[in-house]
């Protein structure tokens, strides 16, 4: 079972591992080859160096078969061992450095692909994934992959090669003792399997508890003002204690099982060491070394000294044989978590991008100098130009965010060029949904939406949205200067054009009083500005875009009445020749609209201008004469 940073198990860990390895090493073939070479050298160095112990011990033991000690042989083998170990250390350093280069390069490429893909995902994807969930992909999941690529995979390769080399030398020294080691190894593998699976299940619970705790902390952090207003500090503390206690319990059991693997394997390794020493000593003193103690004693003439040297080397190999198994077991949780994180990332990268829309594009100056026009391709390879006027119509539009729940029911309306159309109604009536459909953030189930007589599905989405200036109710400002945030509406706008837009929106008066004016740096989504000032900048951004159609979703909800009047005067100039859709809770802001649509439960129940709706004495009349705001 593999689990990710949110505690969800990976569905196809083997498939994910294959894809990750192919994704990583296909881009670094030469570097990967050097990694394998250096890992082989590092693994072989330790094994070969240990083989010299048998020669040294054999030379140091005086026996009837070996009456004298040749110290030159001893020192030569010690020097040889030192050189081999130094070569192993250098090889280890080399492959770790190369692997770090491969890992960081892979993760950089992956983050680039993730962010690039995120720009083209449909809004429906973000509706089903929280911001925290997406952020955890860039942080927690990527970090688990970093550990897997830079540490775990090299460790596994090294362990496998070490096992192969050690196994070959052990068989050469004693086939009988090798069988004994494999018997103990079978027990170790059984323990790893039992404890490892249980550990993974407990880590799953721990990650879920961690996610719940993080979510609570984030919620309480954002709601500090509300907590203090209602004096709920004690309740907030108790809530945190509850989540923290759950994390403590799940974390205790998860880590108990995980850390149990190390001591169990170590003790089994010690048991194996003792068994090999005892059995080897019995074989040695019983004179059964020929055939039972195998190749080394046969080649070196047998005898106590030869058997003792072999046994010392074999004991060293028995420890080296256990070490890779222990190292892999210690990496177990890192492996399963990294694979689950990788699967989540690959799922995001594989998510179908938002379709680009039709083939009709937006052009400037091609049809007529200084004018915008739609460039529609014909079947014969020619193009037809349709002047961009801002004529938007809904014809029997039916829409629901899911097929089971319909939000808009047979909506029909039109906005002629230069008209101001307002939508009013209670929360959830479908006002914002209508403007989202104009942008093609979502596609309708049935009906038709046309833009200058063209079905919006036939227009390329980038060009469609380029023709629309939008001010959202939830204002978002980016880290950068005030000027940069205004210019975000049209990156080619000059400083003079940005200042002009700010003056039209009545933002210039407060901007010039900022510490550095238009060069004041905004951070934390405009935390150093008031909500009203942030909305004024958002309106300025829409104004500088010079779009023929404006969508204002509660654009003046956080602005005082006096400022609102000044903005409306500037916007009247801006809206000349432009189609404007306005969503407002303040009914006073929509009085001068050409048409006002009153929505209720996804249907237009009333339509007309202010005077007509007042005369009808319907829902709009009740709202207007009762309270000047819907909420």
C-alpha positions in Angstrom: 0.0 0.0 0.0 1.4 3.4 -1.0 0.0 6.6 0.5 0.5 10.2 -0.4 0.8 13.4 1.7 -2.9 13.5 2.2 -3.1 10.0 3.4 -4.6 8.5 0.3 -3.3 5.2 -1.0 -1.7 4.9 -4.4 -3.7 2.7 -6.7 -1.0 1.5 -9.0 2.4 1.7 -7.3 4.2 -0.5 -9.7 3.0 1.3 -12.8 3.8 4.6 -11.1 7.3 3.5 -10.3 8.0 2.4 -13.9 6.7 5.8 -15.2 8.7 7.7 -12.7 11.9 5.9 -13.5 11.3 6.2 -17.2 10.5 9.9 -16.8 13.7 10.5 -14.7 16.4 8.4 -16.4 15.3 8.9 -20.0 16.4 12.5 -19.8 19.7 11.7 -18.1 21.0 8.5 -19.9 24.7 9.4 -19.7 24.5 10.5 -16.0 22.5 7.4 -15.2 25.2 5.2 -16.7 27.9 6.9 -14.6 25.7 6.4 -11.5 25.4 2.7 -12.2 29.2 2.5 -12.8 30.1 4.3 -9.6 27.5 2.4 -7.5 29.1 -0.9 -8.8 32.5 0.4 -7.9 31.4 1.5 -4.4 29.6 -1.8 -3.7 32.4 -3.9 -5.1 35.1 -2.0 -3.1 33.6 -3.0 0.3 33.2 -6.6 -0.7 36.7 -7.0 -2.3 38.3 -5.2 0.7 36.7 -7.7 3.1 38.2 -10.6 1.2 41.7 -9.4 2.2 40.9 -10.1 5.8 41.1 -13.8 5.2 44.6 -13.5 3.8 45.7 -11.2 6.7 44.3 -13.5 9.4 45.8 -16.6 7.7 49.2 -14.9 7.6 49.1 -13.8 11.3 48.2 -17.3 12.7 51.2 -19.5 13.4 50.5 -23.2 12.9 52.3 -26.3 11.9 51.3 -25.7 8.3 52.3 -22.0 8.6 55.3 -21.6 11.1 56.3 -18.0 10.2 54.7 -14.6 9.6 55.5 -12.6 6.5 54.7 -9.0 7.6 55.3 -7.7 4.1 52.2 -9.7 3.0 50.2 -8.3 5.9 51.1 -4.7 5.2 50.6 -5.1 1.4 47.1 -6.4 2.0 46.4 -3.7 4.5 47.5 -1.1 2.0 45.4 -2.7 -0.7 42.4 -2.6 1.6 43.0 1.1 2.3 43.2 1.9 -1.4 40.1 -0.1 -2.1 38.1 1.7 0.6 39.3 5.1 -0.6 38.1 4.2 -4.1 34.8 3.1 -2.6 34.4 6.4 -0.7 35.2 8.5 -3.9 32.8 6.4 -5.9 30.0 6.9 -3.3 30.6 10.6 -3.3 30.5 10.7 -7.1 27.2 8.8 -7.6 25.5 10.7 -4.8 26.4 14.0 -6.4 25.3 12.8 -9.8 22.1 11.4 -8.4 21.4 14.7 -6.7 21.8 16.5 -10.0 19.4 14.0 -11.7 16.9 14.3 -8.9 16.8 18.1 -8.7 16.7 18.4 -12.5 13.8 15.9 -12.7 11.9 17.7 -10.0 12.5 21.1 -11.6 11.2 19.7 -14.9 8.2 18.1 -13.2 7.3 21.3 -11.3 7.5 23.3 -14.6 5.1 20.8 -16.2 2.8 20.8 -13.3 2.5 24.6 -13.2 2.2 24.9 -17.0 -0.5 22.2 -17.0 -2.3 24.0 -14.1 -2.7 27.1 -16.3 -4.7 25.1 -18.8 -6.9 23.0 -16.5 -10.6 23.8 -16.5 -12.1 25.5 -13.5 -14.0 22.4 -12.7 -10.7 20.8 -11.7 -10.1 23.6 -9.1 -13.7 23.2 -7.9 -12.9 19.6 -6.9 -9.4 20.2 -5.5 -8.8 22.6 -2.6 -5.9 25.1 -2.7 -4.2 23.2 0.1 -4.5 20.0 -1.8 -2.8 21.5 -4.8 -0.1 23.2 -2.7 0.7 19.8 -1.1 1.6 18.5 -4.6 4.2 21.2 -5.0 5.6 20.7 -1.5 5.0 17.4 0.3 4.6 15.2 -2.7 7.5 16.6 -4.6 9.7 16.4 -1.5 8.9 12.7 -1.0 9.9 12.2 -4.7 13.2 14.1 -4.0 14.0 11.7 -1.2 13.1 8.7 -3.4 15.2 9.8 -6.3 18.3 11.2 -4.5 18.5 8.7 -1.6 16.2 5.7 -1.8 16.8 4.6 -5.4 20.7 4.8 -5.2 20.5 3.0 -1.9 18.4 0.2 -3.4 20.7 -0.1 -6.4 23.7 -0.2 -4.1 22.0 -2.8 -1.9 21.1 -5.1 -4.8 24.7 -5.0 -6.1 26.1 -5.5 -2.7 23.9 -8.5 -2.2 25.0 -10.0 -5.5 28.7 -9.5 -4.8 28.5 -10.7 -1.2 26.5 -13.7 -2.2 29.2 -14.7 -4.8 32.0 -14.4 -2.2 30.0 -16.2 0.5 29.2 -19.2 -1.8 32.9 -19.3 -2.7 33.9 -19.3 1.0 31.2 -21.7 2.3 28.0 -23.0 0.7 26.9 -24.5 4.0 27.1 -21.2 5.9 25.4 -19.4 3.0 22.4 -21.7 3.4 22.3 -20.8 7.1 22.3 -17.1 6.3 19.4 -17.5 3.8 17.4 -19.3 6.4 17.7 -16.3 8.8 17.1 -13.9 5.8 13.7 -15.7 5.1 12.7 -14.8 8.7 13.8 -11.2 8.2 11.8 -10.8 5.0 8.7 -12.3 6.7 9.1 -9.8 9.6 9.5 -6.9 7.1 6.4 -7.9 5.3 4.2 -8.2 8.4 5.4 -5.1 10.2 5.8 -3.1 7.0 2.2 -3.5 5.8 0.9 -2.7 9.3 3.1 0.3 9.4 1.8 1.6 6.0 -1.8 1.3 7.2 -1.0 3.2 10.4 0.8 5.9 8.4 -2.3 6.2 6.3 -4.3 7.1 9.5 -1.5 9.5 10.6 -1.5 11.4 7.3 -5.3 11.8 7.4 -5.0 13.1 11.0 -2.3 15.5 9.8 -4.4 16.7 7.0 -7.3 17.4 9.4 -5.0 19.2 11.8 -3.5 21.4 9.0 -7.0 22.2 7.7 -8.1 23.3 11.2 -5.0 25.4 11.8 -5.5 27.1 8.4 -9.2 27.8 9.1 -8.5 29.2 12.6 -5.6 31.4 11.3 -7.9 32.9 8.6 -10.7 33.4 11.1 -8.8 35.1 13.9 -10.8 38.2 13.8 -14.1 36.3 14.1 -12.7 34.2 16.9 -11.7 37.3 18.9 -14.9 39.2 18.1 -17.0 36.3 19.6 -14.4 35.4 22.3 -14.1 31.8 21.1 -10.4 31.5 21.9 -11.1 28.7 24.5 -13.3 26.8 22.1 -10.6 27.1 19.4 -8.0 25.7 21.8 -10.2 22.8 22.7 -10.8 22.0 19.0 -7.1 22.1 18.3 -6.5 19.8 21.3 -8.9 17.3 19.9 -7.3 17.2 16.4 -3.8 17.2 18.0 -4.7 14.2 20.3 -5.9 12.2 17.3 -2.6 13.0 15.5 -0.7 12.0 18.6 -2.4 8.6 18.8 -2.2 7.7 15.1 1.4 9.0 14.9 2.4 6.9 17.9 1.2 3.7 16.5 2.5 4.5 13.0 6.0 5.3 14.1 6.1 2.5 16.6 5.6 0.0 13.8 8.0 1.9 11.5 10.8 2.1 14.1 10.2 -1.5 15.2 11.7 -2.7 11.8 15.1 -1.4 12.6 15.6 -3.1 16.0 14.0 -6.3 14.8 16.3 -6.6 11.8 19.3 -5.6 13.9 18.6 -8.3 16.5 18.0 -10.9 13.8 21.3 -9.8 12.2 23.1 -10.3 15.5 21.4 -13.7 15.9 22.6 -14.6 12.4 26.1 -13.4 13.2 26.3 -15.6 16.3 24.9 -18.7 14.5 27.4 -18.3 11.7 30.2 -17.9 14.2 29.2 -21.0 16.2 28.4 -23.2 13.2 31.6 -22.1 11.4 33.7 -22.8 14.5 32.2 -26.3 14.8 32.9 -27.0 11.1 36.4 -25.6 11.4 37.5 -27.7 14.5 35.8 -30.8 13.2 37.9 -30.8 10.2 34.9 -30.7 7.8 36.3 -27.7 5.9 36.9 -29.7 2.7 33.6 -29.7 0.8 31.7 -28.0 3.6 33.8 -24.8 3.9 34.2 -25.0 0.1 36.4 -23.1 -2.4 38.7 -20.9 -0.3 40.1 -23.6 1.9 40.5 -25.9 -1.1 42.5 -23.3 -3.0 44.6 -22.4 0.1 45.5 -25.8 1.3 43.2 -26.0 4.3 44.4 -26.0 7.9 43.3 -24.1 11.0 44.9 -20.8 9.9 43.2 -21.0 6.5 39.8 -21.9 8.0 40.1 -19.1 10.7 40.9 -16.5 8.0 37.9 -17.7 5.9 35.6 -17.6 8.9 36.5 -14.0 9.8 35.9 -12.9 6.2 32.7 -14.8 6.1 31.4 -13.2 9.3 32.2 -9.8 7.8 30.2 -10.8 4.7 27.3 -11.9 6.8 27.0 -8.4 8.3 27.3 -6.9 4.8 24.6 -9.2 3.6 22.2 -8.1 6.3 22.9 -4.4 5.9 21.3 -3.9 2.5 18.1 -5.7 3.7 17.9 -3.5 6.7 18.5 -0.4 4.6 15.7 -1.3 2.2 13.4 -2.0 5.1 14.1 1.4 6.6 13.2 3.0 3.3 9.9 1.2 3.0 7.7 4.1 4.2 9.6 6.6 2.1 9.1 4.4 -1.0 5.3 4.0 -0.6 4.7 7.7 0.2 6.8 8.8 -2.7 5.0 6.5 -5.1 1.6 7.8 -3.9 2.8 11.4 -4.2 4.1 10.7 -7.7 0.8 9.1 -8.7 -1.1 12.2 -7.6 1.2 14.4 -9.6 1.0 12.3 -12.7 -2.8 12.3 -12.3 -2.7 16.1 -12.4 -0.4 16.2 -15.4 -2.6 13.6 -17.2 -5.8 15.5 -16.5 -7.3 16.6 -19.8 -6.6 20.3 -20.4 -9.3 22.8 -21.1 -10.1 22.7 -24.8 -9.0 25.8 -26.7 -12.4 26.4 -28.2 -13.1 27.1 -31.8 -11.0 28.5 -34.7 -12.4 32.0 -34.8 -9.8 34.4 -33.5 -9.7 38.1 -32.4 -7.8 40.5 -34.6 -7.0 44.2 -34.4 -6.6 46.4 -37.4 -6.9 43.6 -40.0 -10.5 44.3 -40.9 -10.4 48.0 -40.4 -7.7 50.2 -39.0 -8.0 50.8 -35.3 -10.9 48.3 -35.0 -11.4 44.9 -33.4 -12.9 42.1 -35.4 -13.5 38.3 -35.3 -11.6 36.4 -37.9 -13.7 33.4 -38.9 -12.1 30.7 -41.2 -14.2 29.3 -44.0 -14.0 25.8 -45.4 -12.4 27.0 -48.7 -9.4 28.5 -46.8 -10.6 32.1 -46.9 -11.5 34.2 -43.9 -14.6 36.1 -43.0 -14.4 39.2 -40.7 -17.1 40.0 -38.2 -16.8 43.4 -36.5 -16.5 43.1 -32.7 -19.5 45.1 -31.3 -20.3 43.3 -28.1 -23.7 41.8 -29.0 -24.2 38.9 -26.6 -27.3 36.7 -26.5 -28.5 33.7 -24.5 -31.0 31.5 -26.2 -32.8 28.9 -24.0 -29.7 28.2 -22.0 -29.7 25.3 -19.6 -26.8 24.8 -17.3 -25.8 22.8 -14.2 -22.4 22.3 -12.6 -23.3 18.7 -12.5 -25.9 16.9 -14.6 -27.9 16.0 -11.6 -28.5 19.7 -10.4 -29.6 22.3 -12.9 -28.7 25.9 -12.0 -30.0 27.9 -15.0 -33.3 26.9 -16.6 -34.1 28.1 -20.1 -32.4 31.5 -19.8 -32.9 33.8 -22.8 -31.6 37.4 -22.9 -29.8 39.8 -25.1 -27.4 42.6 -24.6 -26.9 44.9 -27.6 -23.7 46.8 -28.1 -23.3 49.6 -25.6 -26.1 48.4 -23.3 -25.8 48.0 -19.6 -27.5 44.8 -18.4 -27.9 44.2 -14.7 -28.6 41.0 -12.8 -30.2 41.1 -9.3 -31.5 38.3 -7.1 -30.8 36.5 -4.0 -27.6 34.5 -3.3 -27.6 31.3 -5.4 -30.0 32.6 -8.0 -27.5 32.1 -10.8 -26.2 35.7 -11.4 -22.5 34.9 -11.3 -23.1 31.7 -13.2 -24.4 33.6 -16.2 -21.2 35.7 -16.4 -19.1 32.5 -16.0 -20.8 31.1 -19.1 -20.0 34.2 -21.1 -16.3 33.5 -20.4 -16.8 29.8 -21.1 -15.4 28.9 -17.8 -18.1 26.2 -18.0 -20.0 24.8 -21.0 -23.8 24.7 -21.1 -25.9 21.5 -21.3 -28.2 22.9 -24.0 -29.2 26.1 -25.7 -26.8 28.6 -27.3 -24.8 31.7 -26.4 -23.8 34.0 -29.3 -21.3 36.8 -29.5 -21.8 39.2 -32.4 -23.8 36.4 -34.0 -21.1 33.8 -33.5 -21.6 30.8 -31.3 -19.1 31.3 -28.5 -18.0 27.6 -28.9 -16.7 28.5 -32.3 -14.4 31.2 -30.8 -11.0 30.4 -29.4 -11.2 30.7 -25.6 -8.1 32.9 -25.3 -9.5 35.4 -27.8 -13.0 35.2 -26.3 -11.6 36.1 -22.8 -9.3 38.7 -24.2 -12.4 40.6 -25.4 -13.9 40.6 -21.9 -12.9 42.8 -19.0 -13.9 41.3 -15.6 -14.0 42.6 -12.1 -14.7 39.8 -9.7 -16.3 40.1 -6.3 -13.3 38.4 -4.7 -10.5 40.7 -5.6 -7.1 39.2 -6.1 -3.9 41.2 -6.3 -0.5 39.8 -7.2 2.8 40.5 -5.5 4.3 43.4 -7.3 3.9 47.2 -7.6 0.6 49.0 -7.9 1.5 49.8 -11.5 2.1 46.1 -12.3 -1.2 45.1 -10.9 -3.1 47.7 -13.0 -1.1 46.7 -16.1 -2.1 43.1 -15.5 -5.3 43.9 -17.5 -3.1 44.6 -20.6 0.6 44.0 -20.4 1.3 46.3 -23.3 -0.3 49.3 -21.5 2.0 52.3 -20.9 2.4 53.9 -17.5 0.3 56.9 -18.7 -2.5 54.5 -19.7 -2.4 52.8 -16.3 -2.6 56.2 -14.5 -5.5 57.2 -16.8 -7.4 54.0 -15.9 -6.7 54.6 -12.2 -8.1 58.1 -12.5 -11.3 56.9 -14.2 -11.8 54.4 -11.4 -11.1 57.1 -8.8 -8.1 55.0 -7.5 -5.5 57.7 -8.3 -6.3 59.8 -5.2 -5.4 57.1 -2.8 -2.5 55.7 -4.9 -0.6 58.9 -4.8 -0.8 58.9 -1.0 0.9 55.5 -0.8 4.5 55.5 0.4 5.9 55.1 -3.1 2.8 55.9 -5.2 2.4 53.7 -8.2 5.7 52.0 -7.3 4.4 50.8 -3.9 4.9 47.0 -3.6 1.8 45.0 -2.8 2.3 41.8 -0.8 0.0 39.2 0.7 -2.8 39.8 -1.8 -3.0 43.5 -0.9 -3.0 43.0 2.9 -1.6 46.5 3.3 -4.6 48.0 1.5 -8.3 48.2 2.5 -10.9 46.1 0.8 -12.2 49.1 -1.0 -8.8 50.1 -2.3 -8.2 46.6 -3.5 -11.4 46.7 -5.5 -10.6 50.1 -7.0 -7.3 48.6 -8.3 -9.3 45.7 -9.8 -11.6 48.1 -11.5 -8.6 50.0 -12.8 -7.2 46.8 -14.1 -10.4 46.1 -16.1 -10.4 49.6 -17.4 -6.9 49.5 -18.8 -7.8 46.3 -20.7 -9.9 48.3 -23.2 -12.2 45.3 -23.7 -15.4 45.9 -25.6 -17.4 44.0 -23.0 -17.2 44.5 -19.2 -18.4 42.1 -16.5 -18.7 43.7 -13.1 -19.5 41.1 -10.4 -20.2 43.0 -7.2 -17.4 45.4 -8.3 -18.5 48.2 -5.9 -19.6 46.0 -3.0 -16.7 47.2 -0.7 -16.7 50.9 -1.7 -18.5 53.6 0.1 -21.5 55.4 -1.5 -19.6 58.6 -2.3 -16.7 56.8 -4.0 -19.2 54.7 -5.8 -20.8 57.8 -7.3 -17.5 59.0 -8.5 -16.6 55.6 -10.0 -19.9 55.5 -11.9 -19.2 58.9 -13.5 -15.8 57.6 -14.7 -17.3 54.3 -15.8 -20.1 56.0 -17.8 -17.3 57.4 -20.0 -15.6 54.0 -20.1 -18.8 52.2 -21.0 -19.6 54.3 -24.1 -19.9 51.9 -27.0 -19.3 48.9 -24.6 -21.6 46.2 -23.5 -21.6 45.9 -19.7 -23.0 43.1 -17.4 -23.4 44.2 -13.8 -24.2 42.0 -10.8 -25.1 44.0 -7.8 -26.7 43.7 -4.4 -27.0 47.4 -4.1 -30.1 48.2 -6.2 -29.1 51.8 -6.4 -26.1 50.9 -8.6 -28.3 49.4 -11.3 -31.0 52.0 -11.7 -29.4 53.4 -14.9 -29.2 50.0 -16.6 -30.8 49.5 -19.9 -32.3 46.3 -18.7 -32.5 44.6 -15.3 -33.0 40.9 -15.0 -34.4 39.6 -11.7 -33.3 36.0 -11.1 -34.9 33.5 -8.7 -33.8 29.8 -8.6 -32.1 29.9 -11.9 -35.0 31.6 -13.8 -35.6 35.2 -15.0 -38.8 36.1 -13.3 -38.8 39.8 -14.2 -37.1 42.0 -16.8 -37.2 45.6 -17.8 -35.6 49.0 -16.8 -35.9 50.5 -13.3 -39.1 52.4 -14.0 -40.8 49.4 -15.7 -40.0 47.1 -12.9 -41.2 49.5 -10.2 -44.5 49.8 -12.1 -44.9 46.0 -12.2 -44.8 46.0 -8.3 -43.2 42.6 -8.3 -40.1 41.1 -6.7 -37.9 44.0 -7.8 -40.4 46.5 -6.3 -40.4 44.6 -3.0 -36.6 44.6 -2.9 -36.2 48.2 -3.9 -38.8 49.7 -1.6 -38.1 47.4 1.3 -34.3 47.4 1.6 -31.7 48.8 -0.9 -29.7 45.7 -0.6 -30.7 42.1 -1.3 -28.8 40.9 1.7 
